[in-house]
Amino acid sequence: MNKVIVIGGGPSGMMAAIEASKTSEVVLIEKNEKLGKKLYITGKGRCNITSSKDISEFFDYIVSNPYFLYSSLYTYTNKDTMEYFNNHGVNLKVERGDRVFPKSDKSSDIIRALENNLKESNVEIQLKTRAVSFNIKDEKIESLNTDKGIIYGDKFILCTGGISYPQTGSSGEGHKIAEKIGHKVTKLTPSLVPLEVYEEYVKDLQGLSLKNVEFSLIDKKKVIYRENGEMLFTHFGLSGPIVIKGSSYIKDAKGLKGVINLKPALFEDELDKRIQRDFSGNLNKDFKNSLNELLPKKLIPVIIRLSEIDENKKVNSITKEERKKLVDSLTKLTFNIKGFRPIDEAIITRGGIDVDSIDPSTMKSKLIPNLYFAGEIIDVDALTGGFNLQIALSTGYLSGIKAGE
């Protein structure tokens, strides 16, 4: 009987093992003490399992190598994912932005469904077992060396993840194993990650959350990303949904400018009129005491400093030119980007096994005829919203059914 060895017990590995087990004997090895360790913390423990958007729209949200994923995403769609979990006892719900979560808001329900299916499918699970290297014979993989011994098999599926959240076991070992047998690994960098800035005063804004603002990333004079939504100031720089999403659009953050428009709903002349209305009720106050209606308390000293208006100047003596500077400060709050936060703070990894060496219709290696890949180990990544997990499940499903043949 065909024997399939699946290396990595994340979502792609579990799905691959389940599908391969329908026709083959399957062994699933995982270095951690339990399966799905990274899955436990996704979506802040709620697990945004997929998106309810039409599958044709997914490719608009995939940043790296979207066309490579056509076969896998159309073979196993988001509707298949939702049907799978509904059939395995997990009720789902759709939230803002078409994000799909378990109704319980517990990632453990997703993992439990997969684990139960693995047991029902008689998949042999070996935990606390670390893959080390492949043994090649006649240009095929004969066996896998692990820290517990040698495991023989007919087909091998490598799905050990990227290098983000290394505390969950994603340490890049799978990339090294693949490189040793000839596979190219593209540069591994953080993606979906907060950004560090040079400006020291950002520490004064730590903890401040902003809603309905516009955030742009600018390279010299070219706008490479612009989005409205929520963001957060931290001790090191900028975070929150629209900042983290923006990080996916850049390979090197250093040298870019991050620009915040605090009042994107207003044109500059409209904002000037709004400021004049606020000033009219505070004519005899000092400038520093006139912005409470316009800005959160933490931002007021920063905007005053950037506007270069004397904080003690009476509102009734502020000139039109000074108001123009104030408008600029509110609509062009600019930070110089130092770089990405460390990889262990990234949601996903950009880079991985070069897709040119993988057959997209089977997930099979073009170099080693009995090796398959699935999940984040491959050079594919997407924006937040359930797309990355769907990629993991789709590539896991396709590799599983093909390896099981």
VMD Tcl script that draws the C-alpha trace (Angstrom):
set ca {
  {0.00 0.00 0.00}
  {1.20 3.53 -0.81}
  {2.71 5.17 2.29}
  {2.65 8.97 2.62}
  {4.78 10.83 5.16}
  {3.44 14.31 6.02}
  {5.95 16.59 7.73}
  {4.32 19.38 9.72}
  {1.11 19.37 11.74}
  {-0.30 22.77 10.90}
  {-3.51 23.32 8.90}
  {-1.92 22.36 5.56}
  {-0.32 19.24 7.03}
  {-3.46 18.07 8.78}
  {-5.56 18.58 5.63}
  {-2.93 16.83 3.49}
  {-2.85 13.85 5.85}
  {-6.65 13.58 5.93}
  {-6.93 13.56 2.13}
  {-3.99 11.22 1.54}
  {-5.42 8.76 4.08}
  {-8.42 8.09 1.82}
  {-6.21 6.01 -0.45}
  {-2.94 5.51 1.45}
  {-1.30 4.72 4.75}
  {-0.28 8.05 6.32}
  {2.18 9.10 9.01}
  {2.01 12.71 10.22}
  {5.02 13.99 12.13}
  {5.08 17.20 14.17}
  {7.95 18.65 16.21}
  {5.65 20.21 18.83}
  {3.81 18.45 21.61}
  {0.48 19.08 19.87}
  {-0.91 19.75 16.40}
  {-1.95 23.17 15.11}
  {0.06 25.19 17.61}
  {0.19 28.30 15.41}
  {-3.47 27.83 14.52}
  {-4.34 28.28 18.20}
  {-3.19 31.90 18.15}
  {-4.42 32.99 14.70}
  {-7.00 35.75 14.70}
  {-6.15 36.43 18.37}
  {-7.28 32.92 19.18}
  {-10.53 33.23 17.21}
  {-9.21 31.71 13.97}
  {-10.28 33.55 10.82}
  {-10.47 30.29 8.87}
  {-11.34 31.70 5.43}
  {-13.19 34.47 3.59}
  {-16.73 34.29 2.23}
  {-15.80 36.32 -0.86}
  {-16.22 34.68 -4.27}
  {-13.17 32.50 -4.90}
  {-12.38 34.53 -8.02}
  {-11.79 37.57 -5.78}
  {-9.17 35.80 -3.67}
  {-6.44 36.50 -6.19}
  {-6.81 40.25 -5.61}
  {-5.73 39.65 -2.01}
  {-2.77 37.37 -2.72}
  {0.46 39.38 -2.76}
  {3.04 36.79 -3.86}
  {2.50 34.46 -6.84}
  {-1.31 34.51 -7.05}
  {-1.45 32.70 -10.40}
  {0.44 29.74 -8.94}
  {-2.56 29.13 -6.66}
  {-5.31 28.87 -9.30}
  {-5.39 25.06 -9.34}
  {-5.32 24.61 -5.58}
  {-7.89 27.32 -4.77}
  {-10.32 26.13 -7.43}
  {-9.79 22.47 -6.48}
  {-10.57 23.21 -2.83}
  {-12.46 26.48 -2.46}
  {-13.55 28.56 0.51}
  {-17.02 27.02 0.14}
  {-15.43 23.58 0.52}
  {-13.69 24.79 3.67}
  {-16.92 26.11 5.18}
  {-18.80 22.96 4.26}
  {-16.03 20.80 5.72}
  {-16.13 22.45 9.13}
  {-19.92 22.61 9.22}
  {-19.98 18.87 8.49}
  {-17.47 18.25 11.28}
  {-19.42 20.01 13.98}
  {-18.06 23.56 13.78}
  {-20.71 26.22 13.24}
  {-19.33 29.23 11.39}
  {-20.21 32.91 11.14}
  {-19.32 35.71 8.72}
  {-18.15 39.02 10.13}
  {-17.17 42.43 8.72}
  {-14.96 42.18 5.66}
  {-16.35 38.72 4.78}
  {-14.16 37.09 7.44}
  {-15.28 33.63 8.50}
  {-14.87 32.51 12.12}
  {-16.16 29.65 14.26}
  {-19.32 30.84 16.04}
  {-17.67 29.97 19.33}
  {-14.75 32.35 18.59}
  {-12.45 29.47 19.59}
  {-9.63 28.29 17.34}
  {-9.57 25.10 19.42}
  {-12.86 24.05 17.77}
  {-11.19 24.18 14.34}
  {-8.20 22.18 15.55}
  {-10.39 19.64 17.34}
  {-12.39 19.01 14.16}
  {-9.21 18.33 12.20}
  {-7.73 16.15 14.96}
  {-10.90 14.07 15.21}
  {-10.91 13.58 11.45}
  {-7.27 12.48 11.55}
  {-8.14 9.85 14.17}
  {-11.17 8.69 12.20}
  {-8.92 8.38 9.15}
  {-6.39 6.21 11.05}
  {-3.54 8.62 10.45}
  {-0.53 7.72 12.58}
  {0.54 10.87 14.44}
  {4.07 11.19 15.80}
  {4.44 14.26 18.04}
  {7.70 15.68 19.43}
  {9.45 14.40 16.32}
  {11.71 16.77 14.40}
  {12.51 16.26 10.73}
  {16.23 16.53 9.96}
  {16.92 15.52 6.35}
  {15.87 13.31 3.45}
  {17.74 10.25 2.22}
  {17.83 10.12 -1.59}
  {18.13 6.93 -3.63}
  {17.81 6.74 -7.42}
  {16.85 10.46 -7.49}
  {13.84 9.84 -5.21}
  {13.36 10.23 -1.49}
  {13.69 6.86 0.19}
  {13.28 7.95 3.80}
  {13.23 10.81 6.28}
  {15.77 11.23 9.05}
  {14.23 12.50 12.30}
  {15.58 13.02 15.79}
  {13.72 9.82 16.73}
  {14.99 7.67 13.87}
  {14.38 6.96 10.19}
  {10.90 6.89 8.64}
  {10.45 5.16 5.26}
  {7.73 6.09 2.80}
  {6.69 6.25 -0.84}
  {5.59 9.91 -0.99}
  {6.56 12.84 1.21}
  {4.69 16.12 1.81}
  {6.72 18.96 3.31}
  {4.55 21.57 5.04}
  {6.55 22.89 7.98}
  {5.45 26.53 7.65}
  {7.47 29.73 7.45}
  {9.58 31.46 10.10}
  {6.99 33.76 11.70}
  {5.94 33.01 15.28}
  {9.00 30.76 15.88}
  {7.70 29.99 19.37}
  {5.07 27.84 17.65}
  {7.73 25.78 15.89}
  {7.96 27.73 12.62}
  {11.75 27.94 12.52}
  {12.54 27.41 8.85}
  {13.80 23.84 9.18}
  {11.70 22.70 6.24}
  {13.36 25.26 3.98}
  {16.80 23.95 4.94}
  {15.73 20.36 4.29}
  {14.45 21.33 0.84}
  {17.56 23.35 0.02}
  {19.78 20.35 0.74}
  {18.06 18.41 -2.06}
  {18.26 21.21 -4.60}
  {15.21 23.43 -4.05}
  {15.72 27.19 -4.18}
  {14.32 29.21 -1.28}
  {13.52 32.85 -1.98}
  {14.44 35.45 0.65}
  {12.46 35.03 3.86}
  {11.15 38.30 5.29}
  {8.34 39.29 7.65}
  {4.93 40.12 6.21}
  {1.78 41.42 7.89}
  {3.93 43.02 10.56}
  {4.09 46.37 12.43}
  {6.56 49.06 11.34}
  {9.29 50.80 13.32}
  {9.88 54.55 12.89}
  {12.77 56.91 13.68}
  {10.73 59.64 15.39}
  {11.32 59.43 19.15}
  {8.11 61.29 19.97}
  {6.10 58.26 18.84}
  {6.67 56.96 22.39}
  {4.48 59.84 23.62}
  {1.66 58.41 21.51}
  {2.06 54.82 22.73}
  {-1.28 53.08 23.15}
  {-3.25 55.65 21.15}
  {-5.67 53.97 18.76}
  {-7.09 55.91 15.81}
  {-10.20 55.09 13.79}
  {-11.28 56.35 10.36}
  {-7.84 57.64 9.43}
  {-5.95 57.21 6.16}
  {-2.49 55.62 6.14}
  {-0.14 55.80 3.15}
  {3.30 54.36 2.45}
  {5.38 56.53 0.16}
  {8.63 55.68 -1.63}
  {10.22 59.00 -2.57}
  {7.14 60.60 -4.18}
  {5.38 57.42 -5.25}
  {2.41 56.22 -3.18}
  {2.72 52.43 -2.95}
  {-0.11 51.85 -0.49}
  {-3.08 53.81 0.83}
  {-5.91 52.57 3.06}
  {-8.53 53.92 5.45}
  {-9.31 52.29 8.76}
  {-7.85 51.73 12.22}
  {-4.26 51.99 13.43}
  {-2.32 52.03 16.66}
  {0.77 53.83 17.96}
  {3.29 51.74 19.90}
  {6.57 52.42 21.70}
  {8.47 51.49 18.52}
  {6.20 52.94 15.83}
  {3.04 52.03 13.98}
  {0.71 49.04 14.15}
  {-2.96 48.16 13.75}
  {-4.91 46.75 10.78}
  {-4.14 49.32 8.06}
  {-0.43 49.45 8.94}
  {-0.03 45.67 9.09}
  {-1.88 45.28 5.80}
  {0.41 47.88 4.24}
  {3.51 45.88 5.20}
  {2.45 43.22 2.69}
  {2.97 45.64 -0.18}
  {6.64 46.30 0.51}
  {9.73 44.10 0.45}
  {11.98 46.59 2.23}
  {10.37 49.09 4.58}
  {13.49 51.08 5.39}
  {13.60 54.53 3.80}
  {9.86 54.76 3.21}
  {7.60 57.40 4.72}
  {4.40 56.55 6.55}
  {1.87 59.36 6.21}
  {-1.31 59.63 8.30}
  {-4.25 61.78 7.31}
  {-6.15 62.28 10.54}
  {-9.18 63.77 8.76}
  {-9.56 61.92 5.43}
  {-13.29 62.67 5.17}
  {-12.59 66.38 4.69}
  {-10.92 68.22 1.82}
  {-8.28 70.69 3.00}
  {-10.56 73.71 2.54}
  {-13.33 71.92 4.46}
  {-10.90 71.09 7.26}
  {-9.80 74.72 7.39}
  {-13.45 75.77 7.80}
  {-13.87 73.17 10.55}
  {-10.83 74.58 12.34}
  {-12.20 78.11 12.02}
  {-15.48 76.97 13.58}
  {-13.61 75.43 16.49}
  {-11.50 78.56 16.86}
  {-14.59 80.81 16.90}
  {-15.67 79.25 20.17}
  {-12.18 79.60 21.69}
  {-11.03 83.02 20.50}
  {-9.56 84.10 23.80}
  {-7.94 80.78 24.66}
  {-4.32 79.76 24.15}
  {-3.80 77.66 21.02}
  {-2.88 74.60 23.12}
  {-6.34 74.68 24.73}
  {-8.32 74.98 21.49}
  {-7.88 71.52 19.91}
  {-9.79 69.27 22.30}
  {-12.73 68.91 19.89}
  {-10.44 68.14 16.97}
  {-7.89 65.68 18.36}
  {-7.28 63.02 21.01}
  {-5.43 64.46 24.01}
  {-2.16 62.60 23.29}
  {-1.95 63.98 19.77}
  {-2.39 67.64 20.66}
  {1.24 68.37 21.76}
  {2.57 66.56 18.67}
  {0.38 68.49 16.23}
  {1.17 71.80 17.95}
  {4.91 71.08 17.61}
  {4.60 70.10 13.95}
  {2.43 73.12 13.10}
  {5.13 75.41 14.54}
  {2.44 77.63 16.08}
  {3.30 78.97 19.54}
  {1.21 76.92 21.97}
  {0.58 80.01 24.07}
  {-0.57 82.14 21.17}
  {-4.13 83.37 21.46}
  {-6.47 81.73 18.99}
  {-7.78 85.09 17.76}
  {-4.30 86.03 16.50}
  {-3.56 82.87 14.53}
  {-3.04 83.76 10.87}
  {-4.34 82.12 7.69}
  {-0.80 80.91 6.91}
  {-0.55 79.32 10.35}
  {-3.90 77.60 9.85}
  {-2.53 76.22 6.58}
  {0.40 74.71 8.50}
  {-2.05 73.22 10.99}
  {-4.08 71.65 8.17}
  {-0.87 70.18 6.72}
  {0.06 68.73 10.10}
  {-3.36 67.08 10.42}
  {-3.44 65.66 6.90}
  {0.26 64.81 6.48}
  {1.42 63.45 9.84}
  {4.63 61.90 8.54}
  {6.95 59.27 10.00}
  {10.24 58.01 8.59}
  {10.13 54.20 8.51}
  {13.10 52.43 10.06}
  {12.00 48.94 9.05}
  {9.84 45.96 9.89}
  {9.42 44.63 13.40}
  {11.20 41.29 13.98}
  {9.99 38.17 12.18}
  {8.67 36.70 15.44}
  {6.04 39.48 15.47}
  {4.96 38.87 11.87}
  {1.69 37.10 11.14}
  {3.15 35.33 8.11}
  {6.41 34.86 6.20}
  {7.08 36.27 2.76}
  {9.31 34.05 0.64}
  {9.81 30.29 0.68}
  {10.19 27.41 -1.75}
  {10.46 28.93 -5.23}
  {7.18 28.23 -7.03}
  {9.04 27.67 -10.32}
  {10.16 24.31 -8.92}
  {6.63 23.15 -7.97}
  {3.88 21.89 -10.29}
  {0.87 24.07 -9.35}
  {-1.64 21.44 -10.51}
  {-0.30 18.78 -8.11}
  {1.97 20.60 -5.60}
  {4.62 18.09 -6.65}
  {8.29 19.01 -6.80}
  {9.67 19.32 -10.32}
  {13.04 18.13 -8.99}
  {12.12 15.16 -6.81}
  {9.25 13.04 -8.18}
  {7.89 11.83 -4.81}
  {8.05 15.13 -2.91}
  {5.13 17.55 -2.47}
  {4.75 20.91 -0.75}
  {1.87 22.70 1.00}
  {1.19 25.80 3.04}
  {3.38 28.67 4.17}
  {6.65 26.90 3.30}
  {5.90 27.88 -0.33}
  {6.61 31.40 -1.60}
  {2.99 32.55 -1.43}
  {1.40 35.05 0.95}
  {-1.76 37.11 1.13}
  {-3.39 39.92 3.06}
  {-5.29 39.37 6.28}
  {-8.90 38.22 6.09}
  {-8.71 34.41 6.03}
  {-6.84 34.18 2.73}
  {-3.61 32.71 4.11}
  {-5.41 29.93 5.98}
  {-7.45 29.11 2.88}
  {-4.21 28.85 0.91}
  {-2.86 26.45 3.54}
  {-5.97 24.26 3.40}
  {-6.22 24.33 -0.40}
  {-2.58 23.46 -1.03}
  {-2.76 20.83 1.72}
  {-5.84 19.26 0.15}
  {-4.32 19.19 -3.36}
  {-0.97 17.78 -2.22}
  {-2.78 15.17 -0.12}
  {-4.99 13.81 -2.89}
  {-2.11 13.79 -5.40}
  {0.39 12.15 -3.04}
  {-2.26 9.60 -2.14}
  {-2.68 8.47 -5.75}
}
mol new
graphics top color blue
foreach p $ca { graphics top sphere $p radius 0.5 }
foreach p [lrange $ca 0 end-1] q [lrange $ca 1 end] { graphics top cylinder $p $q radius 0.2 }
display resetview
